[in-house]
Amino acid sequence: MKEVYTLGIDVGSTASKCIILKNGKEIVSKSLIDVGAGTSGPGRAIAEVMEKSGLTKDQIDYSLATGYGRNSLDWVDNQLSELSCHAKGAYFLFPDVKTVIDIGGQDAKVLKINAGGLLNNFVMNDKCAAGTGRFLDVMSRVLEVKVSDLEKLSAESSKTVNISSTCTVFAESEVISQLSQETDKRDIIKGIHRSVAGRVSGLAKRIGIEDRVVMTGGVAQNNGVVLALEEEIGHKVYTSPLSQYNGALGAALFAYQKLNK
């Protein structure tokens, strides 16, 4: 029986992710480039995933793009909303998922998933950077720490500083004010994580939260935000090492499904 290879490409606002699946089940290779739509990121991510797989584009049976910049790839076989792809990817990783909280670079989404892994309902915050990866980028710059160090520093905090503003600009002013008062950076970071969690939990409560809750997107790699979110919503939040690749995974799964139809 011939092996079937599908390629899922998630062109986000701040990162480009690719996954190649074999026979709709096995991940052959994956890639992530930290720049997204409108940059060289998508092309570089595709080149990297192809090189890692040892396959050529001619050997890919079906390709599907999703994400913010999906319409920029005119050579793919199909394009699909990231909402559907995130639902599909999360269901593949956690078959009993009911709620998906996706925090990306520029937006936050909460999805309700039915028993078959299909999208039932969703709510989205895309009007403001608060509660997104972009918010954490801005705050880490003000604090002069790496984004990758936020989780570790937050875990060392002895108390939480309240960052009350839901607007990135005003929150930035609050952080600068706390720094001028010589507040411990670790406590400020914990407060920032609580601020993100509060913003996203407000979205989740609007749509209703059911177990099991799965978090996807790049911010899912920051356990400080995950723990803060668990406190805010009162549910265990599950993540996967593939959380940031979830959209690309869903796209590759849909590609396999469309091919078989």
Summary of the structure (lengths in Angstrom):
residues: 261
radius of gyration: 18.7
end to end distance: 17.6
largest distance: 67.8
contacts: 971
relative contact order: 0.19
helix: 46%
strand: 20%
